[in-house]
């Protein structure tokens, strides 16, 4: 077994971070905040380009602190009151007055946001002009990864070529291309608690968002509706329904724009909810030690990253349904004292189940998808614990778990690229009608 503990810990620290608001509009707000800081004066003109996937995910989602939806208000808030040094929590510090000013800015100033002509999943380019200065920033590959900064004619940062080189050499450099699930799990088991203790903060953070969504009907009220149904005896208070309830409740609140942080996973707050809260549900019913919880969360986040490595950071399929839920099922299967075959079996059950769930952007309806993802994650782990799993060569399930994940990636990244274009066109057409 390779000792890759240091790499895995670094990956967790890079990919598991607090975030306020849906990550795509927040990333645009972050870019706007940085561009405004570089500009150093009032904005007279703006031009913003975002990748089609960022455009799709940001179009209909609630923004923390305001009742308005979408990318334009996020951009306005980034310009008016965003602090770029807060990263993906850029909107957390806005005052009520700054939010009101942002809404006024949106109503009285043209905000130009268009889909960029790019195949990249995460790409955001913001250009601002004032009376005396200009600024330009670019974010690529990750939601908080600045690769280009410019003020007037002075280029302060330019890592675009380096990013392109990394993309060209991804298969040579990426640990997740060669590691096996068995290696990943065995290395996590040997990690010291102090190195991954920070993952436990995600439990508190995401539970608080869930509690908000369950305290009253928020968004669609998926979690709230499940809670009421359990109280009425229509649904049993078991681990699957409890996982559905808290995961959906947290998504209800987050998609409605509740101004509270969640622990994200692999660039997505909803991924973080899905990767963490089903494990929280299992722990509520079957209490675990902090060390086991932390290692279970590490497995969940890393398996999520493993799947995302092949499906793409943003794609035509719902990342919560196919990636974060797969991470959660692996973490739960491990908590159930599952052997590696049962963990792999739980993952394969997930791939056989929700692999076709489409992503039609971040919005209130995501709570329904997260409820399904949480339910399937617990179900897959439970039946795998009883040695019930999809046999090899069954649909896209391959001869081994790594092949199954790679097959899922091919279907998602290559097979559904046309599907993604159609989804974006359908959503854009409806948006134009409005």
Phi, psi and omega in degrees: 000129176290143175269100183242024184300317182298318179295320181292320178296316178299319179297317179297317180294330180280330190252351181244099187222152173293146177213143176246118180090164178301136193294326182292305176296328177296320178297322176294317177300321179297315178297319179294319180298318179293317179297321178293319179298319178292322181297312176073018178202178182297140181279128177258326183214145178222148174220126183229133176238133178228150179298153180307324180290322175294319178300314180297313185287338183262354191292320191238012189266150176290148181244131183304131175096349182222157176273357181277158183246153162099183188289325185295316179291325177298317178297316180299318180294323176297319180291317187281315188221009183286142175246105187299333182294346178276001178060227183285001170257027186302331183268356188293328187266001180295133177278167177301321180296320179292325177294315178299319178296323178295318178297320178295319179299317179297323182284335188246353181232134176297131175243114187265106178235122182226153174293132178281150177278080183211151174268354179294146181281316181242106177213125179223125179233121181238124176240126179240147176231138172244194179290328186241342187224167174226154175215156179211134176227151177226133172248135180217154173069316175230155190294341180239023185260096177285129178243349181210129177224130181217136171236122186053238181263358184269120177271115184271332180206135175212097179246022183295317180295320180297319178296316179297322178295319178296320180295323179292331185250020185306316186292340180274334192251342190273120179302323185290348176285336188242338182290149174261161177300321179299314178298317181300310182296315182295326177288321177298321180300335182262359180285140176289143181304320184300334182281340181233013182299331181300337179297334181293336177297333178296330178296308181299314183298312184284330174295322179296321176294320178297316180299323177297314182292338180267345184286334177202165181291113181239138183061226176291327183088032182297309179297318179299319179294321177294318179300312180298321180294325176292319179294329180276354180086005179286330176235145178279152179272067180253178187294325180293310181293325178294319177297316177301314185298307186287326180292315178293319180300318178295320179291321175308310184292317183292316181290339176280351178091023177299132187276071177220147180281152168233160175274117182274170176218123177056043174084009183220130176293318178294327173298318179298318177300315184288324181287334187256312193291326173298327175291321175300317180298316178297320180294327178296321182275328182225083188305140182238165173285161179299322181295316179294320178299313181299319180289326175296317178296320178299315177300316181300309181295322183287322176292323174302313178297322179300312180294316181298331178301330182258329181275339185101152185295321172230140185205184179284343179259152180291115181297330177292320183286326185251338184248299184295324177292328176292321174299315181298318181294324177295317179296318179292317179301321178292319178298331180280016182062031180290140171289168185301326180294325178288325176295314178298321179296321177297318178298315181293326175300318179295318181296326178285345188261287191260019187297340182261007182292118184280157172254114175246042174092165177277132185188180181302323183294348178300331181301325177294318181291322179292326176297315178296319181296316180295317179299312182295324180298313180292316180301315182298320179291319182298313184286328176294327178298334176261021177060038175247106179211160183297133180287161178299155176060042181241104186065233179268000175288122187267198183285336176216164189297323180296322177294322179299316179294319178296322177296319176300320178297319179297315179297317184287308189281320183259311186292330185252018179296322177292320177303317180298317179298319180294317179301313181296318179296318178299314180294320180294320179298317179295323180294323179292325178299319179299000000 
